[in-house]
């Protein structure tokens, strides 16, 4: 009986051990799996640090284009962005300025030549007679033109109608007509300069008024009345007034300068005509007396 009890106790111990082993095996397996996962995760950063993978091509963002800065106060902006009225006003003032400078330059050149011709005309009075003195004057000179007119009037005083005018009056009228033609020729272009000087500021002011009007209309339609939106169009319109003054001032100064120079030149021409009248008339009268 004792032996059977011992055997039963031994078998029960073996059965308990097998049951305990079977119950703890899955736990050990889970712990082993968790340990392996932890080790793999720990080793992964080390491998990545040790041998980094080649970086993919990264697209470099293109540099942003800078917005174009528009100078609203420049003449170029006014020409490109201005209305038809603005462009027409600028064209008119440009034409006026071009013709003004052309007249100024050409008239100054003509007056310089006339000054030299006045000095040469003094040789006329040193000649032995009128015909010899005529050869000392250059072709195209106003002094040559006046001398030709006086000599021709003294030599051609025939005809039923012309003979009714005495020789003195006929020669006087011929020389005076020649002097008046020279004066008219010298005064060419001065009227245009006076017109430009008096109207150019108002044309520029007209362009300014229209520019401000269009600017205010645009501001009213957009509802944006900030200073940066108002200053640009208004400042661009004010350029018109400055251009008008820039056209008018040279025209006025040139007009006054040419008027003074013409007056000085006409004094010499009038003196030459008066002396020529006396010389031609005395020669004509002497010739008429000798024919009698």
PyMOL commands that set and color helices and strands:
alter all, ss='L'
color gray80, all
select helices_A, chain A and resi 2-50+75-81+84-126+130-134+142-155+162-164+167-186+190-222+227-291
alter helices_A, ss='H'
color red, helices_A
deselect
rebuild
show_as cartoon
